[in-house]
Amino acid sequence: MKGKYDGRRNNGATRARRRLNSNLGRKPRWLKNLDRNDAAKVLEHFDAIASPEQIYQAAWEKGKFELCADLYKQFQDRWLGRPFIAENPNKPANNLALANDPRLQEAIKQLIPGPRKSEKTPVETPASAPTKVM
């Protein structure tokens, strides 16, 4: 039991909880060699080549309006504080290749049975005949 003049501030459960929530542990190898300002240094090199205004103007003059729209959206999102959301570069273009594959269509027809054709003809009830309700 912890005494009044014991040097411990908290019990072991508190320390364990803090250790779990503090994200301590090994740094990944790729993170060990990065400085805090590496991204800033790379951006300075890019800005030394051409400013964003020059890139936008060159894209506008060459008629690449999609690039202009992407640049405008990126700067507007950055100004409004919206997070950057990366798109998957390996996104499949179309699933039409699967739909146009005759082997796949034949396999689907074999595996999924079609609607059953009933041999009996449905019995027609006359519309004027009253139905019994109980």
N, C-alpha and C positions, 0 to 999 in steps of 0.2 A: 504494500500500500504506500502511496506517495505521501510523504510527510510534508509538513509546512515549510521546512527549510531545505527540501530536496531541490537539487539544481535542475531537474527536468521540467520543461514548460508544458509539454503535452504527453499524452500517452502514446503507445506504439501504434494504435489504430489510426490516430490522427496523422502521424508521420507517414504511415503506409498509404493513406488516402492522398496526402499531398504529393507523395512520390509518384503515384499513378497518374495524377492529374497534371503534373508539371512537364510531361513529355520529355523526361530525361532519357538518355540512352545514347548509343553510338550515332554519330553523324554518318550519313551515307558517304561513300567514297567520292562521288562527284561533287559533294558539297564542301569537302575539306579544302579543296584548292581554290574555292571562289572567294574573292574579296566582297566586301559589302557594296562597293561601287563599281563592280564589273559591268553591270547593265548600263550604268551611267557612262562608263568609258566607251562602251560599244555604241551607244547613242551619240556620243560626241563625235566618234569617227564617222558615223552615218551622216550627221549634220554637216561635217566638214566636206563631204562629197557633194551633197545637195540638200537644200532646206526643203521642208515639206511644201512650202509655197512654190518652189521651183518644180518639184515633182508633180504637183497638181496642175501647174500651168503647162508643163510638157505633155501630160496626159490629155489635157483639154485640147491642146493644139493638134495632137495626133488622133483625136476622135475616140479615145478610150474612155468613154463615159462611165463604164462600169467601175473602172479603177477610181475615177473621180468620186463616184457615189460611195464607194467603200471607204475612201479617205475621209470624206465628209462625215460619214456615219461614225467612223472610228474617233475622229476629233470631237464630234458632238457627244458621243458616249463618254469620252474621257472628261469632257467639260462638265457633264451632268453627274459624273461619279458612278456611272454604270460599270459593272465588272466586264472584263473581256471574256468572252465565251468562245473557245476554240472549236472549230469544226473538224470532224474526222476526215483526214486527207485520203484515207483508203475507203471512203464511202462507195458502195456499189452504185454504178451509174443507173442501171435499169434492171428490173427483174423480168423484162420481156424475153430475155434469152431462155428462161425457164418455161415461159408460156409457149414459146415457138418451138421447143424441142419435141419432135414427134415421139421419141423414145419415152420421154416423161409422160406425155399425154396417153400413150398406149398403156404404160404401167398404171396410171391413175384409173383408166377404164377397167383394167383387170382387177385392181384391188378394191375399188369402190363400186359396189353393185348399184345398178340403176333402179328406178322404181319398178315394183312388181306389177305385172300385168295380170289382173284378176280374170279368171276364166268365166266366172259367173257374171251375168249381167245384173245390174242393180234393179231391184223391184221398184217399180214406179207406183206411188200411191196417188190416187185421184185427189185433186186439190179440193174438190167439193165435199169429200167424205169427212165427217166430223171425227175428231180424235177424242178418245176417252181420256179424261183427266180424273185421277183419283185423289 
